[in-house]
């Protein structure tokens, strides 16, 4: 995870430090336990990978999910830069 992450989830929209971003994402999944995830597209551009998919949850909600992961060549890791959960309702 990058030192700052752009997070968009119900009740949250902005750039957050790593610790707060983890808390927000964890809280999202505590309230929206995954039932199914369907990948829709994967692409790569300029050292970044972009993932899009559809998340179905146990409480009946559906979300479009977008993630951007940046390759960190220096540390040989991939770091989450952006994650968005957009309600389909």
N, CA, C and O atoms as a GROMACS GRO file, in nm:
protein
  356
    1UNK      N    1   0.085  -0.116   0.000
    1UNK     CA    2   0.000   0.000   0.000
    1UNK      C    3   0.090   0.124   0.000
    1UNK      O    4   0.189   0.130   0.073
    2UNK      N    5   0.055   0.219  -0.081
    2UNK     CA    6   0.130   0.343  -0.090
    2UNK      C    7   0.118   0.420   0.042
    2UNK      O    8   0.031   0.390   0.124
    3UNK      N    9   0.204   0.520   0.064
    3UNK     CA   10   0.197   0.597   0.189
    3UNK      C   11   0.069   0.679   0.197
    3UNK      O   12   0.019   0.705   0.306
    4UNK      N   13   0.014   0.719   0.082
    4UNK     CA   14  -0.119   0.780   0.077
    4UNK      C   15  -0.200   0.706  -0.030
    4UNK      O   16  -0.147   0.668  -0.134
    5UNK      N   17  -0.328   0.687  -0.001
    5UNK     CA   18  -0.415   0.612  -0.091
    5UNK      C   19  -0.542   0.692  -0.115
    5UNK      O   20  -0.601   0.745  -0.021
    6UNK      N   21  -0.582   0.701  -0.241
    6UNK     CA   22  -0.711   0.762  -0.273
    6UNK      C   23  -0.819   0.656  -0.249
    6UNK      O   24  -0.818   0.551  -0.312
    7UNK      N   25  -0.911   0.686  -0.157
    7UNK     CA   26  -1.017   0.592  -0.123
    7UNK      C   27  -1.152   0.658  -0.146
    7UNK      O   28  -1.176   0.771  -0.103
    8UNK      N   29  -1.239   0.586  -0.216
    8UNK     CA   30  -1.377   0.629  -0.233
    8UNK      C   31  -1.465   0.511  -0.195
    8UNK      O   32  -1.468   0.408  -0.262
    9UNK      N   33  -1.538   0.529  -0.085
    9UNK     CA   34  -1.628   0.427  -0.033
    9UNK      C   35  -1.742   0.501   0.035
    9UNK      O   36  -1.729   0.620   0.063
   10UNK      N   37  -1.854   0.434   0.061
   10UNK     CA   38  -1.966   0.504   0.126
   10UNK      C   39  -1.920   0.578   0.252
   10UNK      O   40  -1.868   0.518   0.346
   11UNK      N   41  -1.939   0.710   0.252
   11UNK     CA   42  -1.900   0.794   0.365
   11UNK      C   43  -1.757   0.845   0.361
   11UNK      O   44  -1.718   0.922   0.449
   12UNK      N   45  -1.679   0.805   0.262
   12UNK     CA   46  -1.539   0.845   0.253
   12UNK      C   47  -1.504   0.877   0.108
   12UNK      O   48  -1.543   0.805   0.016
   13UNK      N   49  -1.431   0.986   0.089
   13UNK     CA   50  -1.386   1.022  -0.045
   13UNK      C   51  -1.268   1.118  -0.030
   13UNK      O   52  -1.287   1.236   0.001
   14UNK      N   53  -1.147   1.068  -0.052
   14UNK     CA   54  -1.031   1.153  -0.041
   14UNK      C   55  -0.902   1.074  -0.038
   14UNK      O   56  -0.900   0.954  -0.065
   15UNK      N   57  -0.794   1.145  -0.006
   15UNK     CA   58  -0.663   1.083   0.006
   15UNK      C   59  -0.635   1.064   0.155
   15UNK      O   60  -0.651   1.156   0.235
   16UNK      N   61  -0.594   0.942   0.190
   16UNK     CA   62  -0.575   0.906   0.330
   16UNK      C   63  -0.437   0.844   0.349
   16UNK      O   64  -0.382   0.782   0.258
   17UNK      N   65  -0.382   0.862   0.468
   17UNK     CA   66  -0.258   0.794   0.503
   17UNK      C   67  -0.281   0.644   0.506
   17UNK      O   68  -0.395   0.598   0.514
   18UNK      N   69  -0.173   0.570   0.500
   18UNK     CA   70  -0.180   0.424   0.491
   18UNK      C   71  -0.264   0.363   0.603
   18UNK      O   72  -0.349   0.278   0.577
   19UNK      N   73  -0.242   0.405   0.726
   19UNK     CA   74  -0.315   0.347   0.839
   19UNK      C   75  -0.465   0.374   0.830
   19UNK      O   76  -0.546   0.284   0.848
   20UNK      N   77  -0.501   0.500   0.800
   20UNK     CA   78  -0.642   0.535   0.792
   20UNK      C   79  -0.708   0.467   0.672
   20UNK      O   80  -0.823   0.424   0.681
   21UNK      N   81  -0.636   0.456   0.561
   21UNK     CA   82  -0.691   0.388   0.442
   21UNK      C   83  -0.721   0.242   0.475
   21UNK      O   84  -0.825   0.190   0.436
   22UNK      N   85  -0.629   0.176   0.547
   22UNK     CA   86  -0.653   0.036   0.587
   22UNK      C   87  -0.777   0.024   0.674
   22UNK      O   88  -0.856  -0.069   0.657
   23UNK      N   89  -0.796   0.119   0.767
   23UNK     CA   90  -0.913   0.117   0.854
   23UNK      C   91  -1.042   0.135   0.776
   23UNK      O   92  -1.141   0.068   0.802
   24UNK      N   93  -1.041   0.226   0.679
   24UNK     CA   94  -1.160   0.252   0.597
   24UNK      C   95  -1.195   0.129   0.514
   24UNK      O   96  -1.310   0.088   0.509
   25UNK      N   97  -1.095   0.070   0.450
   25UNK     CA   98  -1.118  -0.047   0.365
   25UNK      C   99  -1.164  -0.165   0.451
   25UNK      O  100  -1.256  -0.237   0.412
   26UNK      N  101  -1.102  -0.183   0.566
   26UNK     CA  102  -1.143  -0.290   0.657
   26UNK      C  103  -1.288  -0.270   0.703
   26UNK      O  104  -1.366  -0.365   0.707
   27UNK      N  105  -1.322  -0.147   0.738
   27UNK     CA  106  -1.459  -0.116   0.780
   27UNK      C  107  -1.559  -0.141   0.669
   27UNK      O  108  -1.669  -0.191   0.694
   28UNK      N  109  -1.520  -0.106   0.546
   28UNK     CA  110  -1.609  -0.131   0.432
   28UNK      C  111  -1.640  -0.280   0.422
   28UNK      O  112  -1.756  -0.319   0.407
   29UNK      N  113  -1.536  -0.363   0.432
   29UNK     CA  114  -1.558  -0.507   0.418
   29UNK      C  115  -1.626  -0.569   0.540
   29UNK      O  116  -1.692  -0.672   0.527
   30UNK      N  117  -1.613  -0.508   0.657
   30UNK     CA  118  -1.688  -0.556   0.774
   30UNK      C  119  -1.837  -0.534   0.754
   30UNK      O  120  -1.919  -0.616   0.795
   31UNK      N  121  -1.873  -0.423   0.689
   31UNK     CA  122  -2.013  -0.391   0.664
   31UNK      C  123  -2.066  -0.451   0.535
   31UNK      O  124  -2.187  -0.456   0.514
   32UNK      N  125  -1.978  -0.496   0.449
   32UNK     CA  126  -2.016  -0.548   0.316
   32UNK      C  127  -1.937  -0.675   0.290
   32UNK      O  128  -1.846  -0.677   0.207
   33UNK      N  129  -1.973  -0.781   0.359
   33UNK     CA  130  -1.900  -0.908   0.343
   33UNK      C  131  -1.916  -0.958   0.200
   33UNK      O  132  -2.028  -0.974   0.151
   34UNK      N  133  -1.804  -0.984   0.131
   34UNK     CA  134  -1.810  -1.027  -0.009
   34UNK      C  135  -1.881  -1.161  -0.027
   34UNK      O  136  -1.860  -1.256   0.049
   35UNK      N  137  -1.964  -1.164  -0.128
   35UNK     CA  138  -2.031  -1.286  -0.170
   35UNK      C  139  -1.970  -1.335  -0.301
   35UNK      O  140  -1.949  -1.454  -0.321
   36UNK      N  141  -1.942  -1.239  -0.390
   36UNK     CA  142  -1.888  -1.273  -0.522
   36UNK      C  143  -1.815  -1.152  -0.578
   36UNK      O  144  -1.856  -1.038  -0.555
   37UNK      N  145  -1.708  -1.177  -0.651
   37UNK     CA  146  -1.639  -1.070  -0.723
   37UNK      C  147  -1.616  -1.116  -0.865
   37UNK      O  148  -1.561  -1.224  -0.888
   38UNK      N  149  -1.657  -1.034  -0.961
   38UNK     CA  150  -1.640  -1.066  -1.102
   38UNK      C  151  -1.546  -0.964  -1.165
   38UNK      O  152  -1.583  -0.846  -1.176
   39UNK      N  153  -1.426  -1.005  -1.206
   39UNK     CA  154  -1.336  -0.912  -1.275
   39UNK      C  155  -1.397  -0.871  -1.409
   39UNK      O  156  -1.452  -0.954  -1.481
   40UNK      N  157  -1.386  -0.743  -1.442
   40UNK     CA  158  -1.439  -0.692  -1.570
   40UNK      C  159  -1.327  -0.653  -1.665
   40UNK      O  160  -1.336  -0.677  -1.786
   41UNK      N  161  -1.220  -0.593  -1.612
   41UNK     CA  162  -1.108  -0.558  -1.699
   41UNK      C  163  -0.981  -0.538  -1.618
   41UNK      O  164  -0.984  -0.500  -1.501
   42UNK      N  165  -0.870  -0.563  -1.684
   42UNK     CA  166  -0.737  -0.542  -1.628
   42UNK      C  167  -0.655  -0.475  -1.737
   42UNK      O  168  -0.655  -0.520  -1.852
   43UNK      N  169  -0.584  -0.369  -1.701
   43UNK     CA  170  -0.499  -0.303  -1.800
   43UNK      C  171  -0.373  -0.253  -1.731
   43UNK      O  172  -0.366  -0.245  -1.608
   44UNK      N  173  -0.273  -0.221  -1.812
   44UNK     CA  174  -0.146  -0.172  -1.759
   44UNK      C  175  -0.103  -0.052  -1.840
   44UNK      O  176  -0.114  -0.050  -1.963
   45UNK      N  177  -0.053   0.051  -1.770
   45UNK     CA  178  -0.011   0.173  -1.836
   45UNK      C  179   0.090   0.246  -1.750
   45UNK      O  180   0.062   0.275  -1.633
   46UNK      N  181   0.205   0.276  -1.803
   46UNK     CA  182   0.305   0.356  -1.734
   46UNK      C  183   0.346   0.304  -1.598
   46UNK      O  184   0.365   0.383  -1.505
   47UNK      N  185   0.360   0.175  -1.584
   47UNK     CA  186   0.401   0.117  -1.457
   47UNK      C  187   0.288   0.096  -1.358
   47UNK      O  188   0.311   0.053  -1.245
   48UNK      N  189   0.166   0.127  -1.399
   48UNK     CA  190   0.048   0.107  -1.313
   48UNK      C  191  -0.041   0.000  -1.373
   48UNK      O  192  -0.052  -0.012  -1.495
   49UNK      N  193  -0.105  -0.076  -1.286
   49UNK     CA  194  -0.206  -0.171  -1.328
   49UNK      C  195  -0.341  -0.121  -1.280
   49UNK      O  196  -0.353  -0.068  -1.169
   50UNK      N  197  -0.442  -0.138  -1.365
   50UNK     CA  198  -0.578  -0.094  -1.332
   50UNK      C  199  -0.670  -0.216  -1.337
   50UNK      O  200  -0.669  -0.293  -1.433
   51UNK      N  201  -0.749  -0.231  -1.232
   51UNK     CA  202  -0.841  -0.344  -1.221
   51UNK      C  203  -0.982  -0.289  -1.201
   51UNK      O  204  -1.002  -0.198  -1.121
   52UNK      N  205  -1.078  -0.345  -1.273
   52UNK     CA  206  -1.217  -0.309  -1.252
   52UNK      C  207  -1.298  -0.438  -1.238
   52UNK      O  208  -1.269  -0.538  -1.303
   53UNK      N  209  -1.398  -0.432  -1.153
   53UNK     CA  210  -1.482  -0.549  -1.134
   53UNK      C  211  -1.611  -0.514  -1.064
   53UNK      O  212  -1.638  -0.398  -1.034
   54UNK      N  213  -1.690  -0.618  -1.038
   54UNK     CA  214  -1.820  -0.602  -0.973
   54UNK      C  215  -1.822  -0.688  -0.848
   54UNK      O  216  -1.798  -0.808  -0.854
   55UNK      N  217  -1.851  -0.625  -0.735
   55UNK     CA  218  -1.856  -0.691  -0.606
   55UNK      C  219  -2.000  -0.706  -0.562
   55UNK      O  220  -2.075  -0.609  -0.555
   56UNK      N  221  -2.040  -0.830  -0.531
   56UNK     CA  222  -2.170  -0.856  -0.469
   56UNK      C  223  -2.144  -0.889  -0.324
   56UNK      O  224  -2.048  -0.960  -0.292
   57UNK      N  225  -2.230  -0.837  -0.233
   57UNK     CA  226  -2.209  -0.859  -0.091
   57UNK      C  227  -2.325  -0.937  -0.031
   57UNK      O  228  -2.433  -0.947  -0.089
   58UNK      N  229  -2.300  -0.994   0.087
   58UNK     CA  230  -2.401  -1.074   0.156
   58UNK      C  231  -2.525  -0.993   0.193
   58UNK      O  232  -2.634  -1.049   0.207
   59UNK      N  233  -2.510  -0.861   0.210
   59UNK     CA  234  -2.626  -0.780   0.246
   59UNK      C  235  -2.704  -0.731   0.124
   59UNK      O  236  -2.792  -0.646   0.136
   60UNK      N  237  -2.671  -0.784   0.007
   60UNK     CA  238  -2.746  -0.754  -0.115
   60UNK      C  239  -2.697  -0.634  -0.194
   60UNK      O  240  -2.754  -0.602  -0.298
   61UNK      N  241  -2.594  -0.568  -0.148
   61UNK     CA  242  -2.540  -0.453  -0.220
   61UNK      C  243  -2.447  -0.499  -0.332
   61UNK      O  244  -2.383  -0.603  -0.323
   62UNK      N  245  -2.441  -0.418  -0.437
   62UNK     CA  246  -2.348  -0.442  -0.547
   62UNK      C  247  -2.266  -0.315  -0.570
   62UNK      O  248  -2.319  -0.204  -0.565
   63UNK      N  249  -2.138  -0.333  -0.593
   63UNK     CA  250  -2.047  -0.220  -0.613
   63UNK      C  251  -1.959  -0.243  -0.736
   63UNK      O  252  -1.916  -0.355  -0.763
   64UNK      N  253  -1.935  -0.135  -0.809
   64UNK     CA  254  -1.830  -0.136  -0.910
   64UNK      C  255  -1.702  -0.104  -0.833
   64UNK      O  256  -1.699  -0.010  -0.753
   65UNK      N  257  -1.598  -0.181  -0.857
   65UNK     CA  258  -1.471  -0.164  -0.785
   65UNK      C  259  -1.363  -0.127  -0.886
   65UNK      O  260  -1.351  -0.189  -0.992
   66UNK      N  261  -1.286  -0.025  -0.852
   66UNK     CA  262  -1.172   0.016  -0.933
   66UNK      C  263  -1.050   0.022  -0.843
   66UNK      O  264  -1.056   0.078  -0.733
   67UNK      N  265  -0.940  -0.036  -0.888
   67UNK     CA  266  -0.814  -0.030  -0.814
   67UNK      C  267  -0.701   0.007  -0.908
   67UNK      O  268  -0.696  -0.038  -1.023
   68UNK      N  269  -0.609   0.088  -0.858
   68UNK     CA  270  -0.486   0.119  -0.931
   68UNK      C  271  -0.371   0.077  -0.842
   68UNK      O  272  -0.362   0.117  -0.726
   69UNK      N  273  -0.282  -0.004  -0.898
   69UNK     CA  274  -0.165  -0.054  -0.827
   69UNK      C  275  -0.042  -0.005  -0.903
   69UNK      O  276  -0.031  -0.023  -1.024
   70UNK      N  277   0.050   0.058  -0.829
   70UNK     CA  278   0.173   0.111  -0.888
   70UNK      C  279   0.287   0.015  -0.858
   70UNK      O  280   0.303  -0.030  -0.744
   71UNK      N  281   0.366  -0.015  -0.957
   71UNK     CA  282   0.484  -0.099  -0.936
   71UNK      C  283   0.595  -0.015  -0.875
   71UNK      O  284   0.628   0.092  -0.927
   72UNK      N  285   0.653  -0.064  -0.767
   72UNK     CA  286   0.764   0.002  -0.699
   72UNK      C  287   0.889  -0.080  -0.727
   72UNK      O  288   0.918  -0.177  -0.656
   73UNK      N  289   0.962  -0.042  -0.830
   73UNK     CA  290   1.079  -0.120  -0.874
   73UNK      C  291   1.188  -0.122  -0.767
   73UNK      O  292   1.260  -0.221  -0.753
   74UNK      N  293   1.201  -0.014  -0.693
   74UNK     CA  294   1.306  -0.004  -0.592
   74UNK      C  295   1.289  -0.109  -0.482
   74UNK      O  296   1.387  -0.169  -0.437
   75UNK      N  297   1.166  -0.131  -0.438
   75UNK     CA  298   1.140  -0.225  -0.329
   75UNK      C  299   1.081  -0.358  -0.380
   75UNK      O  300   1.048  -0.445  -0.300
   76UNK      N  301   1.068  -0.371  -0.510
   76UNK     CA  302   1.015  -0.493  -0.573
   76UNK      C  303   0.878  -0.530  -0.517
   76UNK      O  304   0.850  -0.646  -0.487
   77UNK      N  305   0.792  -0.429  -0.503
   77UNK     CA  306   0.657  -0.448  -0.452
   77UNK      C  307   0.557  -0.377  -0.542
   77UNK      O  308   0.593  -0.292  -0.624
   78UNK      N  309   0.433  -0.413  -0.525
   78UNK     CA  310   0.324  -0.339  -0.588
   78UNK      C  311   0.249  -0.268  -0.477
   78UNK      O  312   0.222  -0.327  -0.372
   79UNK      N  313   0.216  -0.141  -0.499
   79UNK     CA  314   0.152  -0.062  -0.396
   79UNK      C  315   0.016  -0.012  -0.443
   79UNK      O  316   0.002   0.043  -0.552
   80UNK      N  317  -0.084  -0.032  -0.358
   80UNK     CA  318  -0.218   0.019  -0.387
   80UNK      C  319  -0.216   0.171  -0.381
   80UNK      O  320  -0.175   0.228  -0.280
   81UNK      N  321  -0.261   0.236  -0.488
   81UNK     CA  322  -0.264   0.382  -0.493
   81UNK      C  323  -0.406   0.435  -0.487
   81UNK      O  324  -0.432   0.539  -0.427
   82UNK      N  325  -0.501   0.362  -0.551
   82UNK     CA  326  -0.641   0.408  -0.560
   82UNK      C  327  -0.732   0.288  -0.542
   82UNK      O  328  -0.706   0.181  -0.598
   83UNK      N  329  -0.838   0.305  -0.463
   83UNK     CA  330  -0.944   0.205  -0.457
   83UNK      C  331  -1.076   0.278  -0.444
   83UNK      O  332  -1.092   0.367  -0.361
   84UNK      N  333  -1.172   0.238  -0.528
   84UNK     CA  334  -1.305   0.300  -0.527
   84UNK      C  335  -1.411   0.192  -0.524
   84UNK      O  336  -1.404   0.092  -0.596
   85UNK      N  337  -1.511   0.214  -0.440
   85UNK     CA  338  -1.628   0.128  -0.434
   85UNK      C  339  -1.747   0.217  -0.469
   85UNK      O  340  -1.784   0.305  -0.391
   86UNK      N  341  -1.807   0.195  -0.585
   86UNK     CA  342  -1.918   0.277  -0.630
   86UNK      C  343  -2.045   0.192  -0.631
   86UNK      O  344  -2.052   0.091  -0.701
   87UNK      N  345  -2.145   0.235  -0.554
   87UNK     CA  346  -2.269   0.160  -0.544
   87UNK      C  347  -2.340   0.156  -0.679
   87UNK      O  348  -2.343   0.254  -0.752
   88UNK      N  349  -2.397   0.040  -0.710
   88UNK     CA  350  -2.471   0.026  -0.835
   88UNK      C  351  -2.617   0.062  -0.819
   88UNK      O  352  -2.694   0.052  -0.915
   89UNK      N  353  -2.658   0.104  -0.701
   89UNK     CA  354  -2.798   0.143  -0.679
   89UNK      C  355  -2.818   0.287  -0.700
   89UNK      O  356  -2.930   0.337  -0.686
   0.00000   0.00000   0.00000
